Amino acid sequence: MTRVKIVRMILIVVAAFVIFGPLSSLVIWSVAEKWFWPNVLPQEVGLFYWGKVFQGRMVQALEVGVLIAVVVTALSLVMTVPLGYVLARFNVPFKALILLIFMLPQAFPQLPVFANATVYLYRANMGGKVSGVILIHMVGALVYAVWTMTAVFKSIPVSLEEAAINLGASRLRTFWDVSLRLALPGIVASALLIFLYSLDEFTGTLLVGSPFVLTLPVFMYNASQGYELPVASITALLLMVPGVVLLLLLERYLKAEYLSSFGRI
């Protein structure tokens, strides 16, 4: 066995340990019914806490989180698909500044940004409500949506739109029949990014929605705060499932030309 193969095997083992080590801990905790120090493994295993999770508020938290993520995704796309097209195709004044403004929420630590926004949402009587959580999610979601949709439309050759216009199509019909259809995989990729971000968002949800709006990340946080490690571990495993599925779908729809257009103004 060559030295290169040995090094490669070592790297694979280390990577597998880093990736699956924490996951194995979650799996063990999810079936541990009795586990006390200094025992390396649980003294009793079973599905008691799985039943407790599904009989509790976890299902409600999942339903609320999915509902919020769907609304945030729909609103973000409605706002940013036309905006991304305009930024990609026309010489908009202060284009760089517009894109920079949408990037600002991610340029600073999220906690002070969300805390400042929470003050205004409570003044508008939207604190502790689903509508307030949706708005706070939009702060981060629009960053992904605007930059992704601008990159998607920038990757579509202008010559295709010019050909449609030369054949007599109006600008609106060209956008609808040519640009929008070609951009559909990018729109799906953007929707997956936004949905996954909203489903996993924790800080803004806790600040704005607590204690009345409960999503899966907040449910997991509450369980860990109460030292219910089996419940928190089960919730973490359940929260990973949609993330893995959506990331696999994202790999299918996120094309290389979209990434090459990121950051180009």
Secondary structure, DSSP 8 states (H G I E B T S, - for coil): --HHHHHHHHHHHHHHHHHHHHHHHHHHHHHEEE--TT-SS-SEE-SHHHHHHHHTTHHHHHHHHHHHHHHHHHHHHHHHHHHHHHHHHS--TTHHHHHHHHHHHHHS-HHHHHHHHHHHHHHTT-TTSHHHHHHHHHHHHHHHHHHHHHHHHHHS-HHHHHHHHHTT--HHHHIIIIIHHHTHHHHHHHHHHHHHHHHH--HHHHHHHTTT---HHHHHHHHHHTT-HHHHHHHHHHHHHHHHHHHHHHHHH--HHHHHTTT--
